Amino acid sequence: MQQIKIDLVSDIACPWCAIGFARLEKALKSLPDINATIEWHAFELNPDKNMSKEPILPALSRKYGRPEAEMRAAQENMIRIATELGLNFSKMQQRFTCNTFDAHRLVKWADTQHKATAMKQALFNAYFGEAADVSNHEVLMQCAQSTGLDKDAAAKVLATNEYADIVDADIAKYQHAGISSVPAFVINNKYLISGAQEPSQLAAALQQIAGEASA
């Protein structure tokens, strides 16, 4: 069995990050001889903690300087891709912009109980599937509870600045490394795969990297 480590840099508010992870899972299922350890790392698309919430389509239109209809078409394409992968993106176009810092803190807490991936997936589902506000502490506590974590314990984490330094360090580390868009997959602390690549492309890259590592 070949071992690889995948550091996955992503944001909860990034639809391609949810798609990218689903594609990674599919790639890894096609590689039974590779055992991958996955560690999630924080990135913020909207780092302003005091940002005003705005409907996603006009927000994206302003950010990218493109017509709202074009943004809607791009979102519809992502919904199609996500649905084919079994993801719930049913309310993707009804969501609002939001800051994800506290959500990232909760992922770090979940990681101490080996639930980081489950927590991340619950957050993706809440944001894209339910158009929930993933900066809202009640929403975050419900996501924690849905993964089998203790809701009251999650509330205690959210009521403090616990794990904030770890999230800040994550963001600073990968920005310093030159990562400016997500998802980004750092393999064995050496190789970078950017973007939500197709499962076949990911599988080929991972197989090559694992082979080089074992050699």
Solvent accessible surface area in square Angstrom, and as a share of the most:
residue,aa,sasa,rsa
1,M,157,0.70
2,Q,55,0.24
3,Q,109,0.48
4,I,6,0.03
5,K,67,0.29
6,I,0,0.00
7,D,4,0.02
8,L,0,0.00
9,V,0,0.00
10,S,0,0.00
11,D,1,0.00
12,I,0,0.00
13,A,6,0.05
14,C,7,0.04
15,P,15,0.10
16,W,87,0.30
17,C,0,0.00
18,A,2,0.02
19,I,0,0.00
20,G,0,0.00
21,F,8,0.03
22,A,11,0.09
23,R,21,0.08
24,L,1,0.00
25,E,63,0.28
26,K,117,0.50
27,A,1,0.01
28,L,33,0.16
29,K,170,0.72
30,S,71,0.46
31,L,13,0.07
32,P,102,0.64
33,D,98,0.51
34,I,15,0.08
35,N,68,0.35
36,A,27,0.21
37,T,77,0.45
38,I,49,0.25
39,E,66,0.30
40,W,11,0.04
41,H,14,0.06
42,A,1,0.01
43,F,16,0.07
44,E,24,0.11
45,L,59,0.30
46,N,39,0.20
47,P,86,0.54
48,D,79,0.41
49,K,122,0.51
50,N,139,0.71
51,M,41,0.18
52,S,96,0.62
53,K,100,0.42
54,E,44,0.20
55,P,64,0.40
56,I,11,0.05
57,L,16,0.08
58,P,48,0.30
59,A,8,0.07
60,L,28,0.14
61,S,21,0.14
62,R,167,0.61
63,K,114,0.48
64,Y,120,0.46
65,G,69,0.66
66,R,126,0.46
67,P,86,0.54
68,E,69,0.31
69,A,69,0.53
70,E,79,0.35
71,M,12,0.05
72,R,95,0.35
73,A,58,0.45
74,A,45,0.35
75,Q,5,0.02
76,E,90,0.40
77,N,62,0.32
78,M,16,0.07
79,I,42,0.21
80,R,125,0.46
81,I,20,0.10
82,A,0,0.00
83,T,86,0.50
84,E,127,0.57
85,L,43,0.22
86,G,69,0.67
87,L,48,0.24
88,N,65,0.33
89,F,5,0.02
90,S,81,0.52
91,K,84,0.36
92,M,0,0.00
93,Q,50,0.22
94,Q,111,0.49
95,R,6,0.02
96,F,100,0.42
97,T,11,0.07
98,C,2,0.01
99,N,15,0.08
100,T,2,0.01
101,F,12,0.05
102,D,34,0.18
103,A,0,0.00
104,H,4,0.02
105,R,7,0.03
106,L,0,0.00
107,V,5,0.03
108,K,26,0.11
109,W,19,0.07
110,A,0,0.00
111,D,68,0.35
112,T,83,0.48
113,Q,81,0.36
114,H,174,0.78
115,K,69,0.29
116,A,9,0.07
117,T,45,0.26
118,A,38,0.29
119,M,0,0.00
120,K,1,0.00
121,Q,72,0.32
122,A,17,0.13
123,L,0,0.00
124,F,12,0.05
125,N,57,0.29
126,A,5,0.04
127,Y,2,0.01
128,F,0,0.00
129,G,3,0.03
130,E,96,0.43
131,A,28,0.21
132,A,21,0.16
133,D,44,0.23
134,V,0,0.00
135,S,31,0.20
136,N,67,0.35
137,H,71,0.32
138,E,75,0.34
139,V,27,0.16
140,L,0,0.00
141,M,29,0.13
142,Q,95,0.42
143,C,9,0.05
144,A,0,0.00
145,Q,100,0.45
146,S,85,0.55
147,T,18,0.11
148,G,64,0.62
149,L,11,0.06
150,D,83,0.43
151,K,58,0.25
152,D,99,0.51
153,A,33,0.26
154,A,0,0.00
155,A,34,0.26
156,K,145,0.62
157,V,8,0.04
158,L,7,0.03
159,A,86,0.67
160,T,69,0.40
161,N,126,0.65
162,E,84,0.38
163,Y,36,0.14
164,A,17,0.13
165,D,103,0.54
166,I,79,0.40
167,V,0,0.00
168,D,75,0.39
169,A,59,0.46
170,D,12,0.06
171,I,23,0.12
172,A,59,0.46
173,K,118,0.50
174,Y,11,0.04
175,Q,108,0.48
176,H,172,0.77
177,A,73,0.57
178,G,60,0.57
179,I,13,0.07
180,S,99,0.64
181,S,75,0.48
182,V,18,0.11
183,P,2,0.01
184,A,1,0.01
185,F,1,0.00
186,V,24,0.14
187,I,1,0.00
188,N,42,0.22
189,N,116,0.60
190,K,151,0.64
191,Y,64,0.24
192,L,99,0.49
193,I,22,0.11
194,S,61,0.39
195,G,27,0.26
196,A,17,0.13
197,Q,60,0.26
198,E,86,0.38
199,P,23,0.15
200,S,82,0.53
201,Q,103,0.46
202,L,1,0.01
203,A,13,0.10
204,A,61,0.47
205,A,30,0.23
206,L,0,0.00
207,Q,107,0.48
208,Q,119,0.53
209,I,12,0.06
210,A,1,0.01
211,G,29,0.28
212,E,84,0.38
213,A,63,0.49
214,S,78,0.50
215,A,120,0.93
